[in-house]
Amino acid sequence: MTDSTPIIASKLHGKITVITGGASGIGEATARRFASHGARAVVIADVQDEKGQNVAASIGHDRCTYVHCDVSDEDQVKALVDSTVRKYGNLDVRFSNAGVPSACDQTAVDFDLAAYERLFAVNVRGMAACVKHAARAMVEGGVRGGSVVCTASRLASLGAVKGTDYTMSKHAVLGLVRCASLQLASCGIRVNAVSPGATMTPMLVGVFGANLEKGVQSMVSLKLGKVPSAENVADAVSFLASDESEFITGHDLAVDGGYIHPQSL
C-alpha cells in the first residue's frame, strides 16, 4: 500500500535525498515531505529496520528506499552515501537527523561519563560522519547547490536543568554546522541546522513515559495554541533543503513556537 499524498509542490523536484534517523518521528515526517515536494529519490536510513521498511513501502518504492545504517559506525555511513550515489548518480540533500536522548537525568555533579560516551557516539561522532561523507560525495560529484541539514535542539542555545550530555551533544552539532558551512561555501554547498523545541515524537514519549503531558507542558510554549509536531519541523527542514533557501548557510533555525526558557523570565 503506498502513500496517496499527491506531489503538492516542486521545491525539491528531481533531488536525490538521504535522511538518517528516517524511520520515525521527525525523520519519517521529513521523508514524507521530501516525497510530496517532488524529490526523485528519498533514501531513509535507520537501525529500526521494520519501521524503516514500512515507511518506505507506504511512501512507495518507486521514490523511497530503506537502508540499515548505524551512524556511530563510519563505515556504514560511507556505504550509505556511496550506494546512493551509485544508484542515482549524485547526492543533492542530506538530512542528518539520527540521535538518541539522555539515558539518565544527569547534572554536573553526577555526570555519567560512560553514558556521555555512548550518546556522543551517535549524536556527535555520527553527525560528523554524516556531514563528512555527504560533503565528500557532493564535492566529488560537482554538486553545486547541495544542502546539508542537521538536527540540533533548542537546548543547545538555552541549556537544561538535567540531561547534560544531550545538551552538550547539540552544542557540538551547532559547532559542526558553523564550521562546515564556512568550509564548504566555496563549493556551493550549504550547511544549516534545525533546532526543534519539545516536539511530539516517539523519542519524547520515551523520555517522559506516563508523565508525557506534564513534561511537554513544562518544555514548550503554547503561544501558538498547540504542541509542535514532527510535521512542523519537517516543513522547516524542507525549506532549508530546497533552493528557496539558496542564500542561507550556517544558520540555526529554531522551530519552537517562540518558546522562552523559564529561567530567563
Secondary structure as UniProt FT lines:
FT   TURN            11..14
FT   STRAND          16..20
FT   HELIX           25..36
FT   TURN            37..38
FT   STRAND          41..46
FT   HELIX           49..59
FT   TURN            61..63
FT   STRAND          64..68
FT   TURN            71..72
FT   HELIX           74..88
FT   STRAND          93..96
FT   HELIX           113..120
FT   HELIX           121..126
FT   HELIX           127..140
FT   TURN            141..142
FT   TURN            144..145
FT   STRAND          147..151
FT   HELIX           155..158
FT   HELIX           164..184
FT   HELIX           185..187
FT   STRAND          190..196
FT   HELIX           202..208
FT   HELIX           209..211
FT   HELIX           212..219
FT   TURN            223..224
FT   HELIX           230..241
FT   HELIX           243..245
FT   TURN            246..247
FT   STRAND          252..255
FT   TURN            257..258
FT   HELIX           262..264
//
